[in-house]
């Protein structure tokens, strides 16, 4: 209720493929974002919760009924302006939102994902952290602790800017805190990438029919130097810049195609295929770690993918090893043609100005 452009809607989705069609701005993506809220306690697109409230309203509420292990679970998220967000599972409010992450794992693929390639390293670290956090709450806690220690060390550097002397004992304490958390995060990321890269390579090869070689590499300062050594060696530079320049907050992912950087030399189709393979590898990884199928949300992903790759993608995700799927597109006819010949349960929902109408489809794509 009162979520983005939705005043009030109640909708039941199929366990299979749920296609949302309608004009741009109708509310298709907003519906996916509501599902994302219930899974990961936040919007996929906008970190400011109050901006999800429908215009001229003072609050919003999103509620969903999930089926897990043959039991129904009721999850709700509500927010009043200038108040704290409330998140509940089976009527019990969470004290820590982090405790909900990973219970109903989800993978979203969206045009917004292009920032993983085009923007800075923070976006690529966020991708890694999002995947691991859905399988390990302790990792999420460690990230929060590390960022807190990093903030304290940076504050210390700013406070001592211009001073000839510095409190070495306090600096040693701050360094030890960062080292302890940083090492844990690095080891977790390294283990994750060892399992993740083979999944990515397999999926990219499938989507493109092995059209070109690609490379996905985890880049970290800790590969070649201990964090203790890095902090000592970078301290003169840290003092000058008044911030910590060494640590896992500088980790990155390197993407290449045909031996060249993907960002500079990859075509739009190659970049799109790379991103989709990344997200599908995330799905496979979560499925293996959790022991059940996550939800898969595909927001307007047909753009910049040729018909052949689109068909291969939809054929793959419609198989039994994938679970509930949500797809958006402006054209219901395009949806029907993409799934023509694919044996799956498909339902098409027409979205118009925050209102939803169902159009049931048969396995052969006919209404």
Buried (B, 14 or more C-beta within 10 A) or exposed (E): BBBBBBEEBEBEBBEBBBBBBBEEEBBBBBBBBBBBBBBBBBBBBEEEBBEBBBEEEEBBBBBBEBEEEEEEBBBBBBBBEEEEBEBBBEEEEBEEBBBBBBBBBBBBBBBEBBBBBEEEBEBBBEBBBBBBBBBBBEBBBBBEBBEEBBEBBBEBBEEBEEEEEBEEEEBEBBBEBBBBBBBBBBEBBBEBBEEBBEBBBBBBBBBBEEBBEBBBEBEBBBEEBEBBEBBEEBBEEBBEEBBBBBBBBBBBBBBBBEEEEBBEEBEEBBBBBBBBBBBBBBBBBBBEBBEEBBBBBBBBBBEBBEEEBBBBBBBBBBEEEBBBBBBBBBEBEBBBBBBEEBEBBBBBBBBEEBBBEBBEBEEEBEE
